[in-house]
Amino acid sequence: MGTTSELIDFVKTRREQLGLTQQELADRAGVGIRFVRDLEQGKKSLRLDKVNQVLALFGHKLGPIKIENRDEL
């Protein structure tokens, strides 16, 4: 997952594949419904720990991804 849109698509697709509503996903992940809505709408400022709580239900987690052609600091 390299972009916000990839994250949004992944969460929505997996949720729908499992037949879960946003509320059911929130309940299972231990986050609020507002967080799931914000996540699926691409809100720019989300807590990484909560994103990973949701992704853990799908056997994934968010982590650093190398940006190609980027000068090292």
C-alpha positions as CSV (number, residue, x, y, z in Angstrom):
1,M,0.0,0.0,0.0
2,G,1.7,3.1,-1.2
3,T,-0.9,5.8,-1.4
4,T,-4.0,6.9,0.5
5,S,-6.2,5.8,-2.4
6,E,-4.7,2.3,-2.2
7,L,-5.4,2.1,1.5
8,I,-9.0,3.3,1.1
9,D,-9.6,0.8,-1.8
10,F,-8.1,-2.0,0.3
11,V,-10.2,-1.4,3.4
12,K,-13.5,-0.9,1.5
13,T,-12.9,-3.9,-0.8
14,R,-12.0,-6.2,2.1
15,R,-14.9,-5.0,4.3
16,E,-17.3,-5.5,1.4
17,Q,-15.8,-9.0,0.6
18,L,-16.5,-10.0,4.2
19,G,-20.0,-8.6,4.1
20,L,-19.4,-6.1,6.9
21,T,-21.0,-2.8,7.4
22,Q,-18.9,0.1,8.5
23,Q,-20.4,-0.2,12.0
24,E,-19.5,-4.0,12.1
25,L,-16.0,-3.3,11.0
26,A,-15.6,-0.6,13.7
27,D,-17.0,-2.9,16.3
28,R,-14.6,-5.7,15.4
29,A,-11.6,-3.5,15.2
30,G,-12.4,-1.7,18.4
31,V,-12.5,1.7,16.8
32,G,-15.4,4.2,16.4
33,I,-17.7,4.4,13.4
34,R,-16.5,7.9,12.7
35,F,-12.9,6.6,12.4
36,V,-14.0,4.0,9.8
37,R,-15.9,6.6,7.9
38,D,-12.9,9.0,8.0
39,L,-10.6,6.2,6.9
40,E,-12.8,5.2,3.9
41,Q,-13.2,8.8,2.9
42,G,-9.4,9.5,2.9
43,K,-9.1,11.9,5.8
44,K,-5.5,13.0,5.8
45,S,-4.9,12.9,9.6
46,L,-5.6,9.5,11.1
47,R,-3.9,7.8,14.0
48,L,-1.6,5.1,12.6
49,D,-2.3,2.8,15.6
50,K,-6.0,2.8,14.8
51,V,-5.4,2.3,11.1
52,N,-3.3,-0.8,12.0
53,Q,-6.2,-2.0,14.3
54,V,-8.4,-2.0,11.3
55,L,-5.8,-3.6,9.0
56,A,-5.0,-6.3,11.5
57,L,-8.5,-7.7,10.9
58,F,-7.4,-8.4,7.4
59,G,-4.0,-9.8,8.3
60,H,-2.1,-6.6,7.3
61,K,-0.4,-3.6,8.8
62,L,0.8,-0.2,7.5
63,G,4.5,0.4,7.4
64,P,7.3,2.3,5.7
65,I,7.5,2.0,1.9
66,K,10.7,3.1,0.1
67,I,10.1,6.0,-2.3
68,E,12.1,5.3,-5.5
69,N,14.6,7.9,-6.7
70,R,14.6,9.8,-3.4
71,D,17.9,11.2,-2.2
72,E,19.0,9.9,1.2
73,L,19.2,12.4,4.0
